[in-house]
Amino acid sequence: MSPHQALKRAEFVCLVRPFQWGDWNGLWQLRKYQLAEEGIKIDDVIPGKPDLSSAYEKDYHRIDQVYLAARGNFWMAWIDDLPVGHIGAEDKGDFVELRRMYVRAEYRRCGIGTVLVQTLIEHCIEQKVSRVELWTADDGPGLFLYEKFGFRKVEITGKEFDSRSDQDEQIRMRLVL
């Protein structure tokens, strides 16, 4: 796989590439946009000066330790200089977990999510990962996308899921490679 993947459509060209430290401000621009869609404003978080008290954002502030370590990675999708999506994969030892996936609302259903997931899967195959797992909403738009790639719902059992009681509307999915 090339380190960069491109999606060409009549109206735009989208480049998906591995995260680089020069992308930091673009990542936060995208993250703020994502949170704003959910009605959350984080103007008090300044890129480069993270507020690590927010447990929800800690993985972004430790992107090198969480995503860029071992067999994980983090990719961003760009149209010109505009960040339009990202996907993050964390190496969990026995498998890789897709932890972060987002495409800006106005670019959804254009193939960007498909290219992001395909990039992650190809990376995992190259890294000899046996399976990819993820959490997703049981009725969300990601469900169809993940099923298209062969992800299947799995039973939630074991102590690794004991802390997931807040995820009642979420399902666990797995892709065996």
N, C-alpha and C positions, 0 to 999 in steps of 0.2 A: 504494500500500500504506500502511496505517496504521502508525505507528511501533510499535504494540503489536498483537500477535495473541493471541487467546484461544482456548483449547480447553476446551469445556465437556463434562463427562461427568457422569453421575449422581452419582459419588462425589467429584468435585472440579472446580474451575475452575483451569486453568493459564494464566498470562499470560506471553507471550514478549515481551520488550522489549529495546531496545538497551542495552548496558552503560552504566552511569552510575558515577561515582566513588563514590557512596554504596553501591554494590554490592560494593565491594572485599572486605569481610569475608565476605559471602555467597559470593563467588567462591572464597575460600580455604577456607571451610567445605566447599564442594562439592568442591574439589580434594583436600582431605585425605580426604574420604569416598571419592573415586575411587581414590586411592593405597592407602587401607586395604583396598579390595576386592582389590588386587593384593599385599597383604601388606607394603606400604611405609608406614613411619611417619615423618612429617615435623614432629613437634611442635617441633623446634628452629627451624623457619621461622616467624617471627612476622610477621603481616600488617603492612605499613608499614615493616618493617625486613628487607627481603629479603636472603637469602644468594645473591648473584649468582654465586658460584662454581659453582652447580649449573647446568650448561648445559641440562639438561632443563627447567628452570623459567624460563629467561631470557625467553621470550616473554610469560609471564604478568606478569613484573615490568616489561616494556616494552610493555604492552598498547596504549598510545597510539601508539607508534611502529610496532608490528608489525601490529595489527589495525585501529586506528581511523584510519589514514592512507589517503589516496587513496580507492580504491573498495572497500576492505575494511570490515569491521565485526565486532562481537562482540555476541552476544545471550545473554541468560540467560532461563531458564524458571523461573517461580515458582508455587508453590501457597501461597497466603496469604503468610507471611513465610519460607517454606522454599524455598531454591534447589534445584531438582530437575534442572536440565540446562543445558547451554550449547553454543554453536557459534561458532567463530571462523573468519573468512575474511581471508586476507592478499592484498593486491594485489601480483601478481608482474609487472606491466607488461602482458604480452600476455594474461594470464588472472588469475583469482582462484583461490587455493588454499584449499580447506577444510582447515584445519590442526588444529582442535580440535573434537571432538564427544563429548559425554558426557551420559548420562541415568542418574540413580541407579537401582540395580538394582530396587528395589521399584516403580518407576514405568515400567519398560520394558514395551513392548507395550501401551501405553495411548494412543499417538498423539503423545506429546510429541516424539519424534525426528522424526516426520513433519512436525510444525508447525515445528520448528527448521530442517530442511532446506528446507521450502517458503519460510520467511522469507528464508533466504539466497538462494535462487534468484530470488525476486521482487526482492530488493535488487539482485542482479546484473543482472537485466533492466532495471531502472530506471537503473542506472549504465552501461548499454550495454556490459556485459562480454560478450565473444564465447564464452567457455567457462569452466567451473569444473573444476578437477582436484583429486584427493585420493589419499592412500594409505590402504589399509585391509587388514585381515587377509584372506587368500585364502579362509578358511573361517569368518570371523566373522559376527556378527549384522548388522553394518553393510552387508555385501555385498547382502543382499536389499533393504534399505531404499534403498540408492543405485540399485540396478537398477530399482526401482519408479519412480524419478524419471527414468530414461533414461540414467543413467551407464553407460558401457561400459568394459571392460578395454582398456588400450592397451599397445602394445609399449614396453618400457623401453629406450630407446636415447639416446645423446647424452651429452655431458660433464656436463650438469646432473644426471645420475643416477649419476655415477661414485662419489660419496661415499655412496651408499645400499647398500653391500655388507652392512650389518648388517640390512637389511630383507628378507632372503630369504623370509620368510613373508608379505610384504606385496605387494599388487598396486597398480598405478596405474590410476585410473579417470578418465574424462573425460565431461563433459556439454557438448555443443555447444548454445549458446542461440540 
